């Protein structure tokens, strides 16, 4: 996936329902498909 990154957004602080706080950018990834669904 990381070899196919086309664009990076501005990093933002975020947290999930069952995870810790993170500072991450949005990614635009070429030819990426999710292979399964999670409960998140």
Backbone bond lengths (Angstrom), bond angles and torsions (degrees), N, CA, C in turn:
res aa  C-N    CA-C-N  psi(-1)  N-CA   C-N-CA  omega(-1)  CA-C   N-CA-C  phi
1 X - - - 1.434 - - 1.528 110.99 -
2 X 1.320 117.58 -46.77 1.462 120.05 -175.42 1.525 112.52 -65.24
3 X 1.314 117.87 -23.68 1.464 120.82 176.73 1.534 111.55 -73.62
4 X 1.348 116.69 -14.15 1.470 121.56 -177.06 1.537 113.22 -106.66
5 X 1.335 118.97 10.95 1.470 122.04 -179.19 1.525 109.92 -67.27
6 X 1.341 115.80 125.51 1.463 121.38 178.56 1.526 112.39 -100.95
7 X 1.347 116.85 -33.14 1.464 120.43 -178.16 1.527 109.85 -147.09
8 X 1.336 115.94 148.95 1.460 123.13 173.79 1.517 108.95 -119.28
9 X 1.331 116.63 138.15 1.452 120.85 175.52 1.521 110.84 -91.77
10 X 1.306 116.04 -178.43 1.458 122.02 176.34 1.525 108.97 -72.96
11 X 1.326 119.40 130.67 1.473 120.63 178.99 1.529 111.36 -59.99
12 X 1.341 115.49 137.89 1.459 122.17 179.01 1.516 109.65 -132.74
13 X 1.332 115.94 149.46 1.462 121.00 177.17 1.526 108.17 -78.35
14 X 1.327 115.34 132.60 1.460 120.73 -179.18 1.522 109.52 -148.18
15 X 1.316 116.98 162.41 1.468 121.24 174.00 1.518 107.77 -151.00
16 X 1.314 114.99 148.45 1.455 120.92 179.05 1.507 110.82 -97.68
17 X 1.315 115.67 176.08 1.456 121.79 -178.94 1.530 111.65 -60.89
18 X 1.329 116.48 -40.29 1.463 120.62 -177.86 1.521 111.96 -123.14
19 X 1.340 117.38 31.70 1.457 119.24 -179.26 1.523 110.44 -132.51
20 X 1.299 115.72 179.54 1.451 122.34 -179.32 1.523 110.60 -95.29
21 X 1.344 117.00 165.02 1.467 121.00 177.46 1.516 110.44 -62.93
22 X 1.342 115.76 141.89 1.459 121.91 179.64 1.519 108.65 -138.92
23 X 1.317 116.95 156.51 1.459 122.74 170.40 1.527 105.56 -116.87
24 X 1.338 116.21 109.90 1.466 121.44 -173.77 1.525 110.57 -138.10
25 X 1.336 117.17 150.07 1.462 120.19 174.60 1.531 110.24 -90.61
26 X 1.322 116.65 156.72 1.466 121.15 168.62 1.524 107.23 -72.29
27 X 1.322 117.14 147.36 1.457 121.79 179.20 1.523 110.40 -122.35
28 X 1.308 116.32 139.16 1.464 121.14 167.91 1.518 105.40 -106.62
29 X 1.349 115.80 116.58 1.461 121.25 -173.67 1.527 109.46 -117.67
30 X 1.318 116.32 127.83 1.466 122.65 179.51 1.527 109.84 -74.84
31 X 1.332 117.13 137.31 1.474 123.60 173.57 1.529 113.48 54.86
32 X 1.323 117.68 45.68 1.463 121.35 179.69 1.518 109.82 -109.79
33 X 1.336 116.80 133.16 1.466 122.95 176.45 1.518 109.05 -131.44
34 X 1.348 116.42 133.82 1.451 119.66 172.96 1.518 108.92 -69.76
35 X 1.331 116.83 142.01 1.459 119.69 -177.89 1.534 112.55 -99.87
36 X 1.336 117.61 -13.06 1.462 120.13 178.47 1.527 109.89 -157.85
37 X 1.309 115.82 172.99 1.459 122.44 -179.55 1.514 108.28 -110.28
38 X 1.344 116.54 141.40 1.461 120.46 174.92 1.515 109.41 -114.98
39 X 1.309 117.02 172.14 1.468 120.53 178.98 1.523 112.07 -81.37
40 X 1.330 119.00 -4.43 1.456 121.41 -177.30 1.475 109.74 -78.12
